[in-house]
Amino acid sequence: MVLSINVAVLLAVIIVVRLRRRTQARKRSDEQLTVLIVLVFGVLVAPTAFGQWVADVAGQVAEGITDAGR
């Protein structure tokens, strides 16, 4: 039996666990590590169908906001 772990799923779990902790006790280095993990997660998810869907939705929201301001 071969067990494979999707790195994007593993990073998503790590992000959820890190963000559930109390924010008052965090150091600057801890926050920087969280940002780095989220950036790597974004790079891994971006080329997937889910990542493309998120980008399309964000683009439509931004376009709607721009159109509403006119």
mmCIF file of the N, C-alpha and C atoms, coordinates in Angstrom:
data_MODEL
# 
_entry.id   MODEL 
# 
loop_
_atom_site.group_PDB 
_atom_site.id 
_atom_site.type_symbol 
_atom_site.label_atom_id 
_atom_site.label_alt_id 
_atom_site.label_comp_id 
_atom_site.label_asym_id 
_atom_site.label_entity_id 
_atom_site.label_seq_id 
_atom_site.pdbx_PDB_ins_code 
_atom_site.Cartn_x 
_atom_site.Cartn_y 
_atom_site.Cartn_z 
_atom_site.occupancy 
_atom_site.B_iso_or_equiv 
_atom_site.pdbx_formal_charge 
_atom_site.auth_seq_id 
_atom_site.auth_comp_id 
_atom_site.auth_asym_id 
_atom_site.auth_atom_id 
_atom_site.pdbx_PDB_model_num 
ATOM 1   N N  . MET A 1 1  ? 0.831   -1.168 0.000   1.00 0.00 ? 1  MET A N  1 
ATOM 2   C CA . MET A 1 1  ? 0.000   0.000  0.000   1.00 0.00 ? 1  MET A CA 1 
ATOM 3   C C  . MET A 1 1  ? 0.888   1.248  0.000   1.00 0.00 ? 1  MET A C  1 
ATOM 4   N N  . VAL A 1 2  ? 0.628   2.147  -0.936  1.00 0.00 ? 2  VAL A N  1 
ATOM 5   C CA . VAL A 1 2  ? 1.394   3.375  -1.043  1.00 0.00 ? 2  VAL A CA 1 
ATOM 6   C C  . VAL A 1 2  ? 0.514   4.531  -0.585  1.00 0.00 ? 2  VAL A C  1 
ATOM 7   N N  . LEU A 1 3  ? 1.026   5.300  0.343   1.00 0.00 ? 3  LEU A N  1 
ATOM 8   C CA . LEU A 1 3  ? 0.294   6.449  0.858   1.00 0.00 ? 3  LEU A CA 1 
ATOM 9   C C  . LEU A 1 3  ? 0.897   7.708  0.251   1.00 0.00 ? 3  LEU A C  1 
ATOM 10  N N  . SER A 1 4  ? 0.088   8.463  -0.443  1.00 0.00 ? 4  SER A N  1 
ATOM 11  C CA . SER A 1 4  ? 0.579   9.715  -1.003  1.00 0.00 ? 4  SER A CA 1 
ATOM 12  C C  . SER A 1 4  ? -0.180  10.873 -0.363  1.00 0.00 ? 4  SER A C  1 
ATOM 13  N N  . ILE A 1 5  ? 0.538   11.960 -0.139  1.00 0.00 ? 5  ILE A N  1 
ATOM 14  C CA . ILE A 1 5  ? -0.051  13.132 0.472   1.00 0.00 ? 5  ILE A CA 1 
ATOM 15  C C  . ILE A 1 5  ? 0.058   14.287 -0.515  1.00 0.00 ? 5  ILE A C  1 
ATOM 16  N N  . ASN A 1 6  ? -1.057  14.905 -0.793  1.00 0.00 ? 6  ASN A N  1 
ATOM 17  C CA . ASN A 1 6  ? -1.048  16.075 -1.647  1.00 0.00 ? 6  ASN A CA 1 
ATOM 18  C C  . ASN A 1 6  ? -0.494  17.233 -0.824  1.00 0.00 ? 6  ASN A C  1 
ATOM 19  N N  . VAL A 1 7  ? 0.548   17.875 -1.339  1.00 0.00 ? 7  VAL A N  1 
ATOM 20  C CA . VAL A 1 7  ? 1.212   18.935 -0.591  1.00 0.00 ? 7  VAL A CA 1 
ATOM 21  C C  . VAL A 1 7  ? 0.267   20.108 -0.347  1.00 0.00 ? 7  VAL A C  1 
ATOM 22  N N  . ALA A 1 8  ? -0.588  20.426 -1.315  1.00 0.00 ? 8  ALA A N  1 
ATOM 23  C CA . ALA A 1 8  ? -1.528  21.531 -1.140  1.00 0.00 ? 8  ALA A CA 1 
ATOM 24  C C  . ALA A 1 8  ? -2.509  21.234 -0.006  1.00 0.00 ? 8  ALA A C  1 
ATOM 25  N N  . VAL A 1 9  ? -2.973  20.011 0.096   1.00 0.00 ? 9  VAL A N  1 
ATOM 26  C CA . VAL A 1 9  ? -3.895  19.639 1.178   1.00 0.00 ? 9  VAL A CA 1 
ATOM 27  C C  . VAL A 1 9  ? -3.177  19.701 2.521   1.00 0.00 ? 9  VAL A C  1 
ATOM 28  N N  . LEU A 1 10 ? -1.941  19.224 2.560   1.00 0.00 ? 10 LEU A N  1 
ATOM 29  C CA . LEU A 1 10 ? -1.162  19.285 3.796   1.00 0.00 ? 10 LEU A CA 1 
ATOM 30  C C  . LEU A 1 10 ? -0.953  20.737 4.230   1.00 0.00 ? 10 LEU A C  1 
ATOM 31  N N  . LEU A 1 11 ? -0.614  21.623 3.290   1.00 0.00 ? 11 LEU A N  1 
ATOM 32  C CA . LEU A 1 11 ? -0.435  23.028 3.633   1.00 0.00 ? 11 LEU A CA 1 
ATOM 33  C C  . LEU A 1 11 ? -1.741  23.662 4.081   1.00 0.00 ? 11 LEU A C  1 
ATOM 34  N N  . ALA A 1 12 ? -2.857  23.271 3.474   1.00 0.00 ? 12 ALA A N  1 
ATOM 35  C CA . ALA A 1 12 ? -4.152  23.806 3.894   1.00 0.00 ? 12 ALA A CA 1 
ATOM 36  C C  . ALA A 1 12 ? -4.448  23.432 5.344   1.00 0.00 ? 12 ALA A C  1 
ATOM 37  N N  . VAL A 1 13 ? -4.137  22.217 5.718   1.00 0.00 ? 13 VAL A N  1 
ATOM 38  C CA . VAL A 1 13 ? -4.348  21.783 7.102   1.00 0.00 ? 13 VAL A CA 1 
ATOM 39  C C  . VAL A 1 13 ? -3.439  22.565 8.045   1.00 0.00 ? 13 VAL A C  1 
ATOM 40  N N  . ILE A 1 14 ? -2.185  22.755 7.654   1.00 0.00 ? 14 ILE A N  1 
ATOM 41  C CA . ILE A 1 14 ? -1.251  23.518 8.481   1.00 0.00 ? 14 ILE A CA 1 
ATOM 42  C C  . ILE A 1 14 ? -1.735  24.952 8.648   1.00 0.00 ? 14 ILE A C  1 
ATOM 43  N N  . ILE A 1 15 ? -2.239  25.557 7.584   1.00 0.00 ? 15 ILE A N  1 
ATOM 44  C CA . ILE A 1 15 ? -2.744  26.933 7.648   1.00 0.00 ? 15 ILE A CA 1 
ATOM 45  C C  . ILE A 1 15 ? -3.914  27.031 8.614   1.00 0.00 ? 15 ILE A C  1 
ATOM 46  N N  . VAL A 1 16 ? -4.844  26.100 8.521   1.00 0.00 ? 16 VAL A N  1 
ATOM 47  C CA . VAL A 1 16 ? -6.005  26.125 9.412   1.00 0.00 ? 16 VAL A CA 1 
ATOM 48  C C  . VAL A 1 16 ? -5.568  25.982 10.865  1.00 0.00 ? 16 VAL A C  1 
ATOM 49  N N  . VAL A 1 17 ? -4.650  25.088 11.134  1.00 0.00 ? 17 VAL A N  1 
ATOM 50  C CA . VAL A 1 17 ? -4.181  24.884 12.506  1.00 0.00 ? 17 VAL A CA 1 
ATOM 51  C C  . VAL A 1 17 ? -3.470  26.135 13.018  1.00 0.00 ? 17 VAL A C  1 
ATOM 52  N N  . ARG A 1 18 ? -2.629  26.746 12.180  1.00 0.00 ? 18 ARG A N  1 
ATOM 53  C CA . ARG A 1 18 ? -1.887  27.947 12.602  1.00 0.00 ? 18 ARG A CA 1 
ATOM 54  C C  . ARG A 1 18 ? -2.816  29.131 12.817  1.00 0.00 ? 18 ARG A C  1 
ATOM 55  N N  . LEU A 1 19 ? -3.844  29.276 12.004  1.00 0.00 ? 19 LEU A N  1 
ATOM 56  C CA . LEU A 1 19 ? -4.734  30.422 12.127  1.00 0.00 ? 19 LEU A CA 1 
ATOM 57  C C  . LEU A 1 19 ? -5.740  30.277 13.262  1.00 0.00 ? 19 LEU A C  1 
ATOM 58  N N  . ARG A 1 20 ? -5.932  29.077 13.769  1.00 0.00 ? 20 ARG A N  1 
ATOM 59  C CA . ARG A 1 20 ? -6.868  28.879 14.880  1.00 0.00 ? 20 ARG A CA 1 
ATOM 60  C C  . ARG A 1 20 ? -6.258  29.283 16.215  1.00 0.00 ? 20 ARG A C  1 
ATOM 61  N N  . ARG A 1 21 ? -4.938  29.425 16.244  1.00 0.00 ? 21 ARG A N  1 
ATOM 62  C CA . ARG A 1 21 ? -4.282  29.815 17.502  1.00 0.00 ? 21 ARG A CA 1 
ATOM 63  C C  . ARG A 1 21 ? -4.574  31.268 17.832  1.00 0.00 ? 21 ARG A C  1 
ATOM 64  N N  . ARG A 1 22 ? -4.367  31.635 19.087  1.00 0.00 ? 22 ARG A N  1 
ATOM 65  C CA . ARG A 1 22 ? -4.575  33.019 19.520  1.00 0.00 ? 22 ARG A CA 1 
ATOM 66  C C  . ARG A 1 22 ? -3.563  33.934 18.855  1.00 0.00 ? 22 ARG A C  1 
ATOM 67  N N  . THR A 1 23 ? -3.995  35.084 18.421  1.00 0.00 ? 23 THR A N  1 
ATOM 68  C CA . THR A 1 23 ? -3.106  35.993 17.709  1.00 0.00 ? 23 THR A CA 1 
ATOM 69  C C  . THR A 1 23 ? -2.247  36.835 18.644  1.00 0.00 ? 23 THR A C  1 
ATOM 70  N N  . GLN A 1 24 ? -2.628  37.005 19.890  1.00 0.00 ? 24 GLN A N  1 
ATOM 71  C CA . GLN A 1 24 ? -1.861  37.852 20.789  1.00 0.00 ? 24 GLN A CA 1 
ATOM 72  C C  . GLN A 1 24 ? -0.479  37.270 21.098  1.00 0.00 ? 24 GLN A C  1 
ATOM 73  N N  . ALA A 1 25 ? -0.337  35.974 21.055  1.00 0.00 ? 25 ALA A N  1 
ATOM 74  C CA . ALA A 1 25 ? 0.907   35.340 21.464  1.00 0.00 ? 25 ALA A CA 1 
ATOM 75  C C  . ALA A 1 25 ? 1.890   35.146 20.309  1.00 0.00 ? 25 ALA A C  1 
ATOM 76  N N  . ARG A 1 26 ? 1.589   35.653 19.135  1.00 0.00 ? 26 ARG A N  1 
ATOM 77  C CA . ARG A 1 26 ? 2.454   35.405 17.989  1.00 0.00 ? 26 ARG A CA 1 
ATOM 78  C C  . ARG A 1 26 ? 3.626   36.374 17.932  1.00 0.00 ? 26 ARG A C  1 
ATOM 79  N N  . LYS A 1 27 ? 4.740   35.840 17.473  1.00 0.00 ? 27 LYS A N  1 
ATOM 80  C CA . LYS A 1 27 ? 5.915   36.667 17.228  1.00 0.00 ? 27 LYS A CA 1 
ATOM 81  C C  . LYS A 1 27 ? 5.906   37.083 15.764  1.00 0.00 ? 27 LYS A C  1 
ATOM 82  N N  . ARG A 1 28 ? 6.752   38.038 15.433  1.00 0.00 ? 28 ARG A N  1 
ATOM 83  C CA . ARG A 1 28 ? 6.860   38.495 14.052  1.00 0.00 ? 28 ARG A CA 1 
ATOM 84  C C  . ARG A 1 28 ? 7.333   37.356 13.145  1.00 0.00 ? 28 ARG A C  1 
ATOM 85  N N  . SER A 1 29 ? 8.277   36.574 13.603  1.00 0.00 ? 29 SER A N  1 
ATOM 86  C CA . SER A 1 29 ? 8.784   35.460 12.794  1.00 0.00 ? 29 SER A CA 1 
ATOM 87  C C  . SER A 1 29 ? 7.697   34.417 12.561  1.00 0.00 ? 29 SER A C  1 
ATOM 88  N N  . ASP A 1 30 ? 6.834   34.222 13.553  1.00 0.00 ? 30 ASP A N  1 
ATOM 89  C CA . ASP A 1 30 ? 5.727   33.274 13.411  1.00 0.00 ? 30 ASP A CA 1 
ATOM 90  C C  . ASP A 1 30 ? 4.735   33.758 12.351  1.00 0.00 ? 30 ASP A C  1 
ATOM 91  N N  . GLU A 1 31 ? 4.456   35.059 12.354  1.00 0.00 ? 31 GLU A N  1 
ATOM 92  C CA . GLU A 1 31 ? 3.564   35.629 11.338  1.00 0.00 ? 31 GLU A CA 1 
ATOM 93  C C  . GLU A 1 31 ? 4.179   35.529 9.946   1.00 0.00 ? 31 GLU A C  1 
ATOM 94  N N  . GLN A 1 32 ? 5.489   35.768 9.845   1.00 0.00 ? 32 GLN A N  1 
ATOM 95  C CA . GLN A 1 32 ? 6.170   35.680 8.555   1.00 0.00 ? 32 GLN A CA 1 
ATOM 96  C C  . GLN A 1 32 ? 6.136   34.249 8.016   1.00 0.00 ? 32 GLN A C  1 
ATOM 97  N N  . LEU A 1 33 ? 6.293   33.276 8.888   1.00 0.00 ? 33 LEU A N  1 
ATOM 98  C CA . LEU A 1 33 ? 6.219   31.885 8.467   1.00 0.00 ? 33 LEU A CA 1 
ATOM 99  C C  . LEU A 1 33 ? 4.818   31.549 7.959   1.00 0.00 ? 33 LEU A C  1 
ATOM 100 N N  . THR A 1 34 ? 3.791   32.048 8.631   1.00 0.00 ? 34 THR A N  1 
ATOM 101 C CA . THR A 1 34 ? 2.416   31.817 8.181   1.00 0.00 ? 34 THR A CA 1 
ATOM 102 C C  . THR A 1 34 ? 2.191   32.423 6.805   1.00 0.00 ? 34 THR A C  1 
ATOM 103 N N  . VAL A 1 35 ? 2.694   33.629 6.584   1.00 0.00 ? 35 VAL A N  1 
ATOM 104 C CA . VAL A 1 35 ? 2.554   34.273 5.279   1.00 0.00 ? 35 VAL A CA 1 
ATOM 105 C C  . VAL A 1 35 ? 3.272   33.463 4.209   1.00 0.00 ? 35 VAL A C  1 
ATOM 106 N N  . LEU A 1 36 ? 4.464   32.974 4.503   1.00 0.00 ? 36 LEU A N  1 
ATOM 107 C CA . LEU A 1 36 ? 5.210   32.162 3.547   1.00 0.00 ? 36 LEU A CA 1 
ATOM 108 C C  . LEU A 1 36 ? 4.455   30.878 3.206   1.00 0.00 ? 36 LEU A C  1 
ATOM 109 N N  . ILE A 1 37 ? 3.896   30.222 4.202   1.00 0.00 ? 37 ILE A N  1 
ATOM 110 C CA . ILE A 1 37 ? 3.131   28.996 3.962   1.00 0.00 ? 37 ILE A CA 1 
ATOM 111 C C  . ILE A 1 37 ? 1.913   29.285 3.086   1.00 0.00 ? 37 ILE A C  1 
ATOM 112 N N  . VAL A 1 38 ? 1.227   30.397 3.350   1.00 0.00 ? 38 VAL A N  1 
ATOM 113 C CA . VAL A 1 38 ? 0.049   30.755 2.550   1.00 0.00 ? 38 VAL A CA 1 
ATOM 114 C C  . VAL A 1 38 ? 0.449   31.065 1.116   1.00 0.00 ? 38 VAL A C  1 
ATOM 115 N N  . LEU A 1 39 ? 1.570   31.743 0.907   1.00 0.00 ? 39 LEU A N  1 
ATOM 116 C CA . LEU A 1 39 ? 2.042   32.035 -0.449  1.00 0.00 ? 39 LEU A CA 1 
ATOM 117 C C  . LEU A 1 39 ? 2.383   30.755 -1.215  1.00 0.00 ? 39 LEU A C  1 
ATOM 118 N N  . VAL A 1 40 ? 3.057   29.835 -0.564  1.00 0.00 ? 40 VAL A N  1 
ATOM 119 C CA . VAL A 1 40 ? 3.380   28.552 -1.213  1.00 0.00 ? 40 VAL A CA 1 
ATOM 120 C C  . VAL A 1 40 ? 2.094   27.798 -1.541  1.00 0.00 ? 40 VAL A C  1 
ATOM 121 N N  . PHE A 1 41 ? 1.130   27.826 -0.626  1.00 0.00 ? 41 PHE A N  1 
ATOM 122 C CA . PHE A 1 41 ? -0.163  27.187 -0.875  1.00 0.00 ? 41 PHE A CA 1 
ATOM 123 C C  . PHE A 1 41 ? -0.831  27.793 -2.112  1.00 0.00 ? 41 PHE A C  1 
ATOM 124 N N  . GLY A 1 42 ? -0.798  29.133 -2.210  1.00 0.00 ? 42 GLY A N  1 
ATOM 125 C CA . GLY A 1 42 ? -1.389  29.807 -3.364  1.00 0.00 ? 42 GLY A CA 1 
ATOM 126 C C  . GLY A 1 42 ? -0.729  29.414 -4.662  1.00 0.00 ? 42 GLY A C  1 
ATOM 127 N N  . VAL A 1 43 ? 0.593   29.287 -4.654  1.00 0.00 ? 43 VAL A N  1 
ATOM 128 C CA . VAL A 1 43 ? 1.314   28.880 -5.864  1.00 0.00 ? 43 VAL A CA 1 
ATOM 129 C C  . VAL A 1 43 ? 0.953   27.450 -6.258  1.00 0.00 ? 43 VAL A C  1 
ATOM 130 N N  . LEU A 1 44 ? 0.759   26.586 -5.278  1.00 0.00 ? 44 LEU A N  1 
ATOM 131 C CA . LEU A 1 44 ? 0.412   25.192 -5.577  1.00 0.00 ? 44 LEU A CA 1 
ATOM 132 C C  . LEU A 1 44 ? -1.024  25.043 -6.064  1.00 0.00 ? 44 LEU A C  1 
ATOM 133 N N  . VAL A 1 45 ? -1.920  25.879 -5.562  1.00 0.00 ? 45 VAL A N  1 
ATOM 134 C CA . VAL A 1 45 ? -3.333  25.748 -5.914  1.00 0.00 ? 45 VAL A CA 1 
ATOM 135 C C  . VAL A 1 45 ? -3.668  26.497 -7.204  1.00 0.00 ? 45 VAL A C  1 
ATOM 136 N N  . ALA A 1 46 ? -2.921  27.544 -7.528  1.00 0.00 ? 46 ALA A N  1 
ATOM 137 C CA . ALA A 1 46 ? -3.245  28.406 -8.673  1.00 0.00 ? 46 ALA A CA 1 
ATOM 138 C C  . ALA A 1 46 ? -3.426  27.658 -9.995  1.00 0.00 ? 46 ALA A C  1 
ATOM 139 N N  . PRO A 1 47 ? -2.579  26.709 -10.365 1.00 0.00 ? 47 PRO A N  1 
ATOM 140 C CA . PRO A 1 47 ? -2.763  26.056 -11.668 1.00 0.00 ? 47 PRO A CA 1 
ATOM 141 C C  . PRO A 1 47 ? -3.887  25.014 -11.704 1.00 0.00 ? 47 PRO A C  1 
ATOM 142 N N  . THR A 1 48 ? -4.514  24.738 -10.579 1.00 0.00 ? 48 THR A N  1 
ATOM 143 C CA . THR A 1 48 ? -5.580  23.741 -10.547 1.00 0.00 ? 48 THR A CA 1 
ATOM 144 C C  . THR A 1 48 ? -6.901  24.365 -11.000 1.00 0.00 ? 48 THR A C  1 
ATOM 145 N N  . ALA A 1 49 ? -7.884  23.522 -11.262 1.00 0.00 ? 49 ALA A N  1 
ATOM 146 C CA . ALA A 1 49 ? -9.205  24.007 -11.663 1.00 0.00 ? 49 ALA A CA 1 
ATOM 147 C C  . ALA A 1 49 ? -9.830  24.843 -10.545 1.00 0.00 ? 49 ALA A C  1 
ATOM 148 N N  . PHE A 1 50 ? -9.637  24.430 -9.303  1.00 0.00 ? 50 PHE A N  1 
ATOM 149 C CA . PHE A 1 50 ? -10.163 25.196 -8.175  1.00 0.00 ? 50 PHE A CA 1 
ATOM 150 C C  . PHE A 1 50 ? -9.498  26.568 -8.108  1.00 0.00 ? 50 PHE A C  1 
ATOM 151 N N  . GLY A 1 51 ? -8.198  26.616 -8.303  1.00 0.00 ? 51 GLY A N  1 
ATOM 152 C CA . GLY A 1 51 ? -7.478  27.886 -8.283  1.00 0.00 ? 51 GLY A CA 1 
ATOM 153 C C  . GLY A 1 51 ? -7.938  28.820 -9.391  1.00 0.00 ? 51 GLY A C  1 
ATOM 154 N N  . GLN A 1 52 ? -8.202  28.271 -10.564 1.00 0.00 ? 52 GLN A N  1 
ATOM 155 C CA . GLN A 1 52 ? -8.699  29.085 -11.676 1.00 0.00 ? 52 GLN A CA 1 
ATOM 156 C C  . GLN A 1 52 ? -10.093 29.614 -11.366 1.00 0.00 ? 52 GLN A C  1 
ATOM 157 N N  . TRP A 1 53 ? -10.912 28.785 -10.733 1.00 0.00 ? 53 TRP A N  1 
ATOM 158 C CA . TRP A 1 53 ? -12.256 29.220 -10.367 1.00 0.00 ? 53 TRP A CA 1 
ATOM 159 C C  . TRP A 1 53 ? -12.199 30.372 -9.363  1.00 0.00 ? 53 TRP A C  1 
ATOM 160 N N  . VAL A 1 54 ? -11.318 30.252 -8.366  1.00 0.00 ? 54 VAL A N  1 
ATOM 161 C CA . VAL A 1 54 ? -11.165 31.316 -7.368  1.00 0.00 ? 54 VAL A CA 1 
ATOM 162 C C  . VAL A 1 54 ? -10.700 32.601 -8.044  1.00 0.00 ? 54 VAL A C  1 
ATOM 163 N N  . ALA A 1 55 ? -9.754  32.500 -8.976  1.00 0.00 ? 55 ALA A N  1 
ATOM 164 C CA . ALA A 1 55 ? -9.268  33.681 -9.690  1.00 0.00 ? 55 ALA A CA 1 
ATOM 165 C C  . ALA A 1 55 ? -10.383 34.314 -10.520 1.00 0.00 ? 55 ALA A C  1 
ATOM 166 N N  . ASP A 1 56 ? -11.198 33.493 -11.177 1.00 0.00 ? 56 ASP A N  1 
ATOM 167 C CA . ASP A 1 56 ? -12.314 34.017 -11.966 1.00 0.00 ? 56 ASP A CA 1 
ATOM 168 C C  . ASP A 1 56 ? -13.337 34.738 -11.083 1.00 0.00 ? 56 ASP A C  1 
ATOM 169 N N  . VAL A 1 57 ? -13.669 34.139 -9.951  1.00 0.00 ? 57 VAL A N  1 
ATOM 170 C CA . VAL A 1 57 ? -14.637 34.752 -9.035  1.00 0.00 ? 57 VAL A CA 1 
ATOM 171 C C  . VAL A 1 57 ? -14.086 36.073 -8.498  1.00 0.00 ? 57 VAL A C  1 
ATOM 172 N N  . ALA A 1 58 ? -12.825 36.086 -8.109  1.00 0.00 ? 58 ALA A N  1 
ATOM 173 C CA . ALA A 1 58 ? -12.218 37.324 -7.592  1.00 0.00 ? 58 ALA A CA 1 
ATOM 174 C C  . ALA A 1 58 ? -12.207 38.403 -8.676  1.00 0.00 ? 58 ALA A C  1 
ATOM 175 N N  . GLY A 1 59 ? -11.934 38.008 -9.922  1.00 0.00 ? 59 GLY A N  1 
ATOM 176 C CA . GLY A 1 59 ? -11.960 38.961 -11.027 1.00 0.00 ? 59 GLY A CA 1 
ATOM 177 C C  . GLY A 1 59 ? -13.347 39.531 -11.265 1.00 0.00 ? 59 GLY A C  1 
ATOM 178 N N  . GLN A 1 60 ? -14.358 38.680 -11.171 1.00 0.00 ? 60 GLN A N  1 
ATOM 179 C CA . GLN A 1 60 ? -15.731 39.144 -11.364 1.00 0.00 ? 60 GLN A CA 1 
ATOM 180 C C  . GLN A 1 60 ? -16.156 40.090 -10.240 1.00 0.00 ? 60 GLN A C  1 
ATOM 181 N N  . VAL A 1 61 ? -15.752 39.786 -9.025  1.00 0.00 ? 61 VAL A N  1 
ATOM 182 C CA . VAL A 1 61 ? -16.074 40.665 -7.895  1.00 0.00 ? 61 VAL A CA 1 
ATOM 183 C C  . VAL A 1 61 ? -15.394 42.020 -8.080  1.00 0.00 ? 61 VAL A C  1 
ATOM 184 N N  . ALA A 1 62 ? -14.126 42.003 -8.462  1.00 0.00 ? 62 ALA A N  1 
ATOM 185 C CA . ALA A 1 62 ? -13.396 43.254 -8.675  1.00 0.00 ? 62 ALA A CA 1 
ATOM 186 C C  . ALA A 1 62 ? -14.017 44.059 -9.816  1.00 0.00 ? 62 ALA A C  1 
ATOM 187 N N  . GLU A 1 63 ? -14.416 43.369 -10.875 1.00 0.00 ? 63 GLU A N  1 
ATOM 188 C CA . GLU A 1 63 ? -15.057 44.046 -12.005 1.00 0.00 ? 63 GLU A CA 1 
ATOM 189 C C  . GLU A 1 63 ? -16.393 44.650 -11.586 1.00 0.00 ? 63 GLU A C  1 
ATOM 190 N N  . GLY A 1 64 ? -17.150 43.918 -10.767 1.00 0.00 ? 64 GLY A N  1 
ATOM 191 C CA . GLY A 1 64 ? -18.427 44.427 -10.265 1.00 0.00 ? 64 GLY A CA 1 
ATOM 192 C C  . GLY A 1 64 ? -18.259 45.669 -9.397  1.00 0.00 ? 64 GLY A C  1 
ATOM 193 N N  . ILE A 1 65 ? -17.218 45.656 -8.555  1.00 0.00 ? 65 ILE A N  1 
ATOM 194 C CA . ILE A 1 65 ? -16.940 46.815 -7.714  1.00 0.00 ? 65 ILE A CA 1 
ATOM 195 C C  . ILE A 1 65 ? -16.533 48.021 -8.568  1.00 0.00 ? 65 ILE A C  1 
ATOM 196 N N  . THR A 1 66 ? -15.723 47.758 -9.599  1.00 0.00 ? 66 THR A N  1 
ATOM 197 C CA . THR A 1 66 ? -15.287 48.838 -10.486 1.00 0.00 ? 66 THR A CA 1 
ATOM 198 C C  . THR A 1 66 ? -16.488 49.422 -11.241 1.00 0.00 ? 66 THR A C  1 
ATOM 199 N N  . ASP A 1 67 ? -17.358 48.555 -11.739 1.00 0.00 ? 67 ASP A N  1 
ATOM 200 C CA . ASP A 1 67 ? -18.530 49.015 -12.474 1.00 0.00 ? 67 ASP A CA 1 
ATOM 201 C C  . ASP A 1 67 ? -19.495 49.783 -11.562 1.00 0.00 ? 67 ASP A C  1 
ATOM 202 N N  . ALA A 1 68 ? -19.598 49.385 -10.302 1.00 0.00 ? 68 ALA A N  1 
ATOM 203 C CA . ALA A 1 68 ? -20.497 50.054 -9.372  1.00 0.00 ? 68 ALA A CA 1 
ATOM 204 C C  . ALA A 1 68 ? -20.003 51.463 -9.037  1.00 0.00 ? 68 ALA A C  1 
ATOM 205 N N  . GLY A 1 69 ? -18.698 51.688 -9.147  1.00 0.00 ? 69 GLY A N  1 
ATOM 206 C CA . GLY A 1 69 ? -18.140 52.998 -8.836  1.00 0.00 ? 69 GLY A CA 1 
ATOM 207 C C  . GLY A 1 69 ? -18.305 54.014 -9.946  1.00 0.00 ? 69 GLY A C  1 
ATOM 208 N N  . ARG A 1 70 ? -18.736 53.587 -11.102 1.00 0.00 ? 70 ARG A N  1 
ATOM 209 C CA . ARG A 1 70 ? -18.873 54.502 -12.246 1.00 0.00 ? 70 ARG A CA 1 
ATOM 210 C C  . ARG A 1 70 ? -20.156 55.241 -12.231 1.00 0.00 ? 70 ARG A C  1 
# 
